[in-house]
């Protein structure tokens, strides 16, 4: 019985000493990740030829806006929209298109820019009808844009680079039709 009591006290002492609050606090390890090599997506240069050089310049600037949205770069998008705004004044574009481009140019909010890009794409499609001398442009559609309402854009390539989601859903979409 004496041995049993001695073993019992030894186990109890060990348990109490191992469970006491250790005054030494461990610090959380901070790990930093260098994302300096973020991927930049390039929009394909158009191989289509246009009847009017002003319309060609407008489409090229539209592609710069698209590239800003694909790369989720609000600043680049705003700069490209400002340039497009000046070009649209020269050809007497419709007011809706001018207004959405102005909204994109004055906003640094990528969400606002993406919302206006849909209306810009619709306006541009009207300008492009009958404007091509040769080549093909692609009307593309993302079914998930704007809470599954869907939205269109015009692309110089069949490859999908989604301006409505950027790299979150870069390949979401399909070619809906061709402009020739």
C-alpha positions as CSV (number, residue, x, y, z in Angstrom):
1,X,0.0,0.0,0.0
2,X,2.9,2.3,0.8
3,X,4.3,1.8,-2.8
4,X,0.9,2.5,-4.2
5,X,0.6,5.8,-2.3
6,X,4.1,6.8,-3.4
7,X,3.4,6.0,-7.1
8,X,0.1,7.9,-6.8
9,X,1.8,11.0,-5.4
10,X,4.6,10.8,-8.0
11,X,2.1,10.7,-10.9
12,X,0.0,13.5,-9.4
13,X,3.1,15.7,-8.9
14,X,4.2,15.0,-12.5
15,X,0.7,15.9,-13.9
16,X,0.5,19.1,-11.9
17,X,3.9,20.3,-12.9
18,X,3.4,19.5,-16.6
19,X,0.0,21.3,-16.7
20,X,1.1,24.5,-15.0
21,X,0.9,27.7,-17.1
22,X,4.1,28.2,-18.9
23,X,5.0,31.9,-18.5
24,X,7.0,31.9,-21.7
25,X,4.6,32.9,-24.5
26,X,5.4,31.8,-28.0
27,X,5.2,34.4,-30.7
28,X,3.3,33.8,-34.0
29,X,5.5,33.3,-36.9
30,X,5.0,35.9,-39.6
31,X,5.5,34.8,-43.2
32,X,5.5,37.3,-46.0
33,X,4.9,36.2,-49.5
34,X,6.4,38.1,-52.4
35,X,3.9,38.5,-55.2
36,X,6.1,40.8,-57.3
37,X,5.7,38.4,-60.2
38,X,2.0,38.8,-60.7
39,X,0.9,37.7,-64.1
40,X,0.0,40.3,-66.7
41,X,-2.3,39.2,-69.5
42,X,-1.9,40.6,-72.9
43,X,-4.8,41.2,-75.3
44,X,-4.0,40.0,-78.8
45,X,-3.5,42.8,-81.3
46,X,-6.2,42.9,-83.9
47,X,-5.3,41.5,-87.4
48,X,-8.5,42.9,-88.8
49,X,-8.4,45.8,-91.2
50,X,-10.9,48.7,-91.0
51,X,-12.4,50.9,-93.6
52,X,-12.0,54.0,-91.4
53,X,-8.7,54.6,-89.5
54,X,-10.6,56.5,-86.8
55,X,-12.7,53.4,-86.0
56,X,-9.6,51.3,-86.0
57,X,-8.0,53.7,-83.4
58,X,-11.1,53.5,-81.3
59,X,-11.1,49.7,-81.4
60,X,-7.4,49.6,-80.5
61,X,-8.2,51.9,-77.5
62,X,-11.1,49.7,-76.5
63,X,-8.7,46.8,-76.4
64,X,-6.5,48.8,-74.0
65,X,-9.5,49.2,-71.7
66,X,-10.3,45.5,-72.0
67,X,-6.6,44.7,-71.1
68,X,-6.9,47.0,-68.0
69,X,-10.1,45.1,-66.9
70,X,-8.7,41.7,-67.6
71,X,-5.7,42.6,-65.4
72,X,-7.9,44.2,-62.8
73,X,-6.0,47.4,-63.1
74,X,-8.4,50.3,-62.4
75,X,-5.8,53.0,-63.1
76,X,-4.8,51.6,-66.5
77,X,-8.5,51.2,-67.4
78,X,-9.2,54.9,-66.4
79,X,-6.2,56.2,-68.5
80,X,-7.3,54.1,-71.5
81,X,-10.9,55.3,-71.1
82,X,-9.7,59.0,-71.0
83,X,-8.0,58.5,-74.3
84,X,-11.0,56.8,-75.8
85,X,-13.2,59.6,-74.6
86,X,-11.2,62.1,-76.7
87,X,-11.4,59.8,-79.8
88,X,-15.2,59.4,-79.5
89,X,-15.6,63.2,-79.6
90,X,-13.9,63.2,-83.1
91,X,-16.4,60.8,-84.7
92,X,-19.6,62.1,-83.1
93,X,-20.4,58.8,-81.2
94,X,-23.8,58.3,-79.5
95,X,-24.3,59.9,-76.1
96,X,-24.7,56.6,-74.2
97,X,-21.3,55.4,-75.3
98,X,-19.7,58.8,-74.5
99,X,-21.3,58.8,-71.0
100,X,-20.2,55.3,-70.1
101,X,-16.6,56.0,-71.2
102,X,-16.6,59.2,-69.2
103,X,-17.8,57.2,-66.1
104,X,-14.9,54.7,-66.7
105,X,-12.4,57.5,-67.1
106,X,-13.3,59.3,-63.9
107,X,-13.6,56.1,-61.7
108,X,-10.8,54.2,-59.9
109,X,-13.3,51.5,-58.9
110,X,-12.9,48.4,-61.1
111,X,-16.4,47.3,-60.3
112,X,-17.9,50.6,-61.7
113,X,-15.6,50.3,-64.7
114,X,-16.7,46.7,-65.4
115,X,-20.4,47.7,-65.2
116,X,-19.8,50.4,-67.7
117,X,-17.8,48.2,-70.0
118,X,-20.9,46.2,-71.0
119,X,-22.6,49.4,-72.3
120,X,-19.4,50.4,-74.1
121,X,-19.2,47.0,-75.8
122,X,-22.8,47.3,-77.0
123,X,-22.1,50.8,-78.4
124,X,-18.8,49.7,-80.0
125,X,-20.6,46.8,-81.7
126,X,-22.8,49.2,-83.5
127,X,-19.8,51.2,-84.7
128,X,-18.1,48.1,-86.0
129,X,-20.9,46.9,-88.2
130,X,-19.8,47.4,-91.7
131,X,-16.5,48.9,-90.5
132,X,-14.2,45.9,-91.3
133,X,-12.4,45.7,-94.6
134,X,-11.0,42.3,-93.8
135,X,-10.4,40.0,-90.8
136,X,-12.6,38.9,-87.9
137,X,-13.5,40.2,-84.5
138,X,-15.3,38.0,-81.9
139,X,-18.3,38.8,-79.8
140,X,-17.8,36.9,-76.6
141,X,-20.2,36.2,-73.7
142,X,-19.7,35.5,-70.0
143,X,-22.9,33.9,-68.6
144,X,-21.8,34.6,-65.0
145,X,-21.2,38.3,-65.2
146,X,-23.5,40.6,-63.1
147,X,-25.0,37.9,-60.9
148,X,-25.6,35.4,-63.8
149,X,-27.3,38.0,-66.0
150,X,-24.4,37.7,-68.4
151,X,-22.5,40.3,-70.5
152,X,-20.9,40.6,-73.9
153,X,-17.6,42.1,-75.1
154,X,-15.7,42.3,-78.4
155,X,-12.4,40.6,-78.7
156,X,-9.6,40.5,-81.3
157,X,-9.0,36.8,-80.7
158,X,-11.0,33.7,-80.2
159,X,-9.2,33.1,-76.9
160,X,-11.3,34.0,-73.9
161,X,-9.8,36.6,-71.5
162,X,-12.7,37.7,-69.4
163,X,-12.8,41.5,-68.6
164,X,-15.7,41.1,-66.1
165,X,-13.9,38.8,-63.7
166,X,-10.2,39.2,-64.6
167,X,-7.9,36.5,-63.2
168,X,-10.6,35.3,-60.8
169,X,-12.4,33.6,-63.8
170,X,-10.2,34.5,-66.7
171,X,-11.4,31.8,-69.1
172,X,-15.1,32.1,-68.3
173,X,-17.0,32.7,-71.5
174,X,-17.6,31.7,-75.0
175,X,-17.5,33.1,-78.5
176,X,-21.0,34.0,-79.3
177,X,-20.6,35.3,-82.9
178,X,-18.1,36.7,-85.3
179,X,-18.0,40.2,-86.8
180,X,-16.6,40.0,-90.3
